[in-house]
Amino acid sequence: MSEEQLDEKYPNRPHNHSTTLPFRDLFLDLFNPLNENKRRRGGPALARRRGTHTQNVKETRKSIIEKFINRWRTEVGNDIFPLFRLIVPEKDRERPMYGLKEATIAKLLLKTLNLDKNGEDGYNLLHWKLPGVKSTSQMAGDFAGRCYETLAGREAAGRSSGPGNMTVEQVNDLLDRLSSKHKEEEQLPVFREFYINMNREELMWLIRIILRQMKVGATEKTLFEAWHKDAENLFNVSSSLRRVCWELVDPELRLDGNDTGIKIMQCFQPQLAQFQSHTVEKMVTNMQCTEEDPFFWIEEKLDGERMQLHMIYDETIPGDYRFNYWSRKAKDYTDLYGKGFEEEQSALTRHVRGAFNENVRSIILDGEMISWDMRDDRIVGFGHLKTHAKAHREDPNSLASRPLFRVFDCLFLNGEALTNYSLRDRRKALASAVNNVYRRLEIHEYNEVTTAAEVEPMLRKVVAEASEGLVMKNPRSAYRLNDRNNDWMKVKPEYMTEFGENLDCIVIGGYYGSGHRGGNLSSFLCGLAPPHALGSPNPELMWSFCKVGGGMTAQDYAEIRHMTDGKWNDWDKNNPPLEWIELGGWLDNLQYEMPDVWIKPSESIVLQIKAASVITGEKRYRTGCTLRFPRFVAIRKDKDWKQALNVESFWALKSRAEHEKKEKEFKVDDARKKRAKRSRKKELTVIGADEQVKTPYAGPETALFNGMSFYIITGAAKPINKTKAELEQLVKVNGGNIVATHTNSETICIAEGNPIRVASIKKAGTRNIFRPQWLLECIKQAKSDIGRPNVLLPFEPRHVLFSKEEDEDSFNGNTDDYGDSFARDVDIEELEKILADMPKFEDDDYDANEIMDELFDDDVLEGPGCMFRGLRMYVAGDDMVLEAAKRIVLFAGARLASSLEDEKITHVVVSGEESARESRIQTASRIRPPRVVTTEWVLRCLKEGTRLDEESV
C-alpha cells in the first residue's frame, strides 16, 4: 500500500519526526534485558535480602517495556507501528508470510557463508533439533541459537564483530523485500545484505523475527498494555496491528463501547473452547443451568480449520455481495474460497448463493472449514483441507473431497453486532438468516441435554467415528473475543490403560542416560506441591512424585534442554536441597530415587503426563504414591510451577476418576440388565412324577454298575438334559439297581440343584451327593475301553455336588491342580474349558512388570525392547505391513490378542482408515475402549525408541 493510499485510509495516522532507532537498540535495550529479567531469581528470601523497595520480575518487565516505548515516543515519534512489527511479528498481518522454515534458512545461511552442508557446522545447522557434533554446541532445539553458534568468527569481510547501523525502518524494508520473494535464488541476495550489515547477535534476532518465534520474556498482552490500555481489546476485534498502533496514539484517550465491538470486514480474534479439566458432571455444573432453564448444548468437535466468514452487500462486486474469509490466526483465505458469487476461481463462495435469505445485507459467521469426502460421505482429516480446496477450485464438478463450511455461530447481522446476545439468541438469528446448501455450507447441529448421563452415548459415538471429541456450550452465554472460558468446554473420551486424566507436573530433577542417551538427561523427576505449600514460608517446596522419560522424541529432549539450559544444579547427597525438594525416605535421612541434578521449580518447566494407573503405598516417593507407566505427552509452555498439579488436587482428581469409572461400570451393568430378556415363569412340577422314557428298559447292555445301588433324586439339566427316569434307565442298562431312599450307606446319591430332598440330605451331612455327569462319563469311558475290564472312574471335584468333610481331600487327589483327570480321557471341549479356567499368572501376586522393574534400570525399561510392556494389542489383519507391525510390538514387550473380542485389549493396530473405522465401531461400547493406532505409529515409536502419545501421529 502506497503512502497516498495509507493517508487516504488513515487520515489521522501519526507521523514520526525523526529516523527510527537503530535495530541494535531493539535487542540491546529491550530483548536482552527482558530475557535477563526472565531468568532472574525470585522468591521471598531474595526479596528480603534486597529490601522491600526492590522491583519484582513482573514490575521490572513492565518498567523495561515502558522505558523503551517512551524513548521511541521522545526520540522518534508517535508512529510505533515499525517497532511493533518487529517486537510481535506473529501479530503482523500486513506483511505476507516469508515461506521460510528452519531448513530453508539453514540452506540460505550455508550458501551465504560458503559452508559445506556435510561439514560439522553444516550438519549442526541442518540438524538443529539434535545435540551438536561436539559437546561445545549448547543450542540444540533453538534454531536461531544454533545459527548464532555457526556465525561465530564468520563476520562479513571488512566489518567488525560489533553491531551494525541498520535502523528499524531499514530492517522492515528489507523484510518486505524478503516476503515478496518465493525462490531461494531470489531470497539469497536479501540474506546476504542482512549478513553484510549485521553481526551474529543481530542475525540471531532477525531469524527469530522471520520465524515469528521471539521468546523475549513478555507476551503480546503485556506489550500491548504498555502501549495503551485498550490495545488488546482493539486487536481482538480487528486483528490489525496497524490499527492498534495508529488509532491508539494518546494513552489518555480511551475507546468507547462502539470501538471495541466487532465490525464487518474486519477480522477479529474468536472465542475458543476451554480444555477439559474435570469430569463431565463437574463440567455440567459450569454450564450454570437453572430449574427454569436446565439445558446445555453438545456439539461435535470438528477436525478442520476455524474460519470466520464476512459478507456484505456491495454493488461493485459481480453478484452484488463481497466475501472475506479469515482463519483463527487472522490469515486471509479469501483468494482460496472466493470473494464473490460469480468468481470462477473460488473453492466455495460460488456454490453458496442460496445459503443467505434475501433480507440479509451483511453477516459474520463463525464456524469450521472442513474437507468432506463426497464418495464416502464423511469428513477427511484437516491436513488435506488446503489441497482439496485448491483442487476443487480448478475442478468444481469433481466428486472427490471438497471444502464444507460448518457454521455454529452468527456474530453480526444487518449492521448489528450480536456478541452480547446469548448463544441461544444468536442461533435463532443464524436459523433465520442462513439456509443449508448440501455439503457446501451447513449449520452445525447440536443436541440439547440436561444431564451428564446423556453425554456418555455421544462420547461412544465419538470413539466409533474417530471424531475429534465434543464441545459443551452454555446457551445462555455471550460471545467473548479471544477468550477461553467455561461457557465452551471440550469433552474427550477416555481410553483403555489410561488413568483418564492428563497430569501437569513440575520437573524438579533429572537423570543422565546411558548408551545413545549418554551425557544427556534421559528421564526426569516430577514433583507435586505439598498441601498449603503456596501459603508456607517456602512456597517452592516440592515432594517427589514420579519419574518420566517414555514418550519423548529427540526434538522434545532438545526443547527441554533449551528451556532449562544453565538452570540445573548437581545433587549433593551430603547436602540435599531440602529447602526445595523432599525425596522419599527423607524422614529417615534416606534419599530414594535421588536425581543426578535438580532444578528450582520457579526456573523449571511443566510436563503433561499420562499414566496407566496410580500406585499407592509407594515409599520411594515423598507423596506416598506414584504413577504406573508414566509417559510424556507435551510441554505445557502456558503453565508455570504455581499452576502445576499439587498433592491436594491430585488426590481429588484420583478420587474423581475412580468414582467416575465405577459410575460408568454401574451404568453399563445396569443397561445390560435392562436389555436382558425376561425369563418365563416355569410351571411347578414334582420331581420324577409322571416321567416317561422314550425307549423302555430291555435288559442290561454292560455290567459296569453290577452290584451297585443308586438313588436318583433329580434329572440332569443342560447340556446333559436328561430326566430322572432316563438316568434311572441308564443305570439299569449298565447293571445297576435303583432304590428310593438313601438309608443304605452303600447307595450312591445322584442329583443336581437344591430341591427339598437334596437340601435335607445336605443338612444331615452324612452322605455324599454326586452329579449325573459322573454316570455319563463312566459309561463313555467304558465304551472307549471296550475289551478291557470294567473300571469305574474315581470321583473328581467337578462330579461332587455335596461332600462330607472327611471325604473332600480324597476327591481332590483324583485330578491335577487345574482339574485335569488322572483316570480318564478329556475331549477338546473340556480341555479348552480347563485351559480357560487356569489362573493367569498376571492376575496373581506375580507381576512380570514388577520383576522387570527390579532386574533392570530405567534406561533399559524405557528402551525399544520394553516400550510396549504392559500393553495388550490386537493387530487387525495379516498383510505384509501388519505382519511387520506384529513382530515389532512383540519385540517391544506387548502381548498379542487373538481376537478383537478380548476385553483386555489396550490397542488395535490397523493399516488403513477403513479398518480403523471398523475397529472403533466394534469397540466403542466398552467402558474404556482401546486406542486404535496405525502401523505408522508403531514404526514411529520404533524409530524414536519410545512409546509416543497416540494422538501425536
Secondary structure, DSSP 8 states (H G I E B T S, - for coil): --HHHHHHH-TT---BSS---BHHHHIIIIIHHHHHHHT---SHHHHHHH-TTS--HHHHHHHHHHHHHHHHHHHTBS--HHHHHHHSGGG--SS------HHHHHHHHHHHHT--TTSHHHHHHHTTTS--SSTT---TT-HHHHHHHHTTT---TT--SS----BHHHHHHHHHHHHT--SHHHHHHHHHHHHHH--HHHHHHHHHHHHT----S--HHHHHHHH-TTHHHHHHHH--HHHHHHH---TT----GGGGS--TTS-----EEE---S-HHHHHHTT---SS---EEEEEE-SSEEEEEEEEE-TTSTTSEEEEEEETT--B-HHHH-SSTT-SS-SSGGG-GGGB-TT-SEEEEEEEEEEEETTTTEEE-GGGHHHHHHHHHH-TT-SS-EEEEEEEEEEEETTEE-TTS-HHHHHHHHHHHB--BTTTEEE---EEESSGGGTHHHHHHHHHTT--EEEEE-TT----TT-EEEEEEEE----TTS-SS-EEEEEEEEEEB-GGGBTSEEEEEEEEB-TTGGGSS-TT-EEEEEEE-TT--HHHHHHHHHHHTT--EE--TTS--TTTEE-BTGGGT--BT--SEE--GGGS-EEEEE-SEEEES-TTSTTSEEEES-EEEEE-TT--TTTS-BHHHHHHHHHHHHHHHHHHHHHHHHHHHHHS----------TTTT---SS---S-S--TTTT-EEEE-S-B-TTT-B-HHHHHHHHHHTT-EE-S---STT-EEE--S--HHHHHHHHHT-S-EE-HHHHHHHHHHHHHTTTS--------GGGEEE--GGGHHHHHTTB-TTS-BSSS---HHHHHHHHHHS--GGGSS--HHHHHHHHS-HHHHTSGGGTTTT-EEEE---SHHHHHHHHHHHHTT-EE-S-TT-TT--EEEESSHHHHHHHHHHHTTSSS--EEEEHHHHHHHHHHTS---GGG-
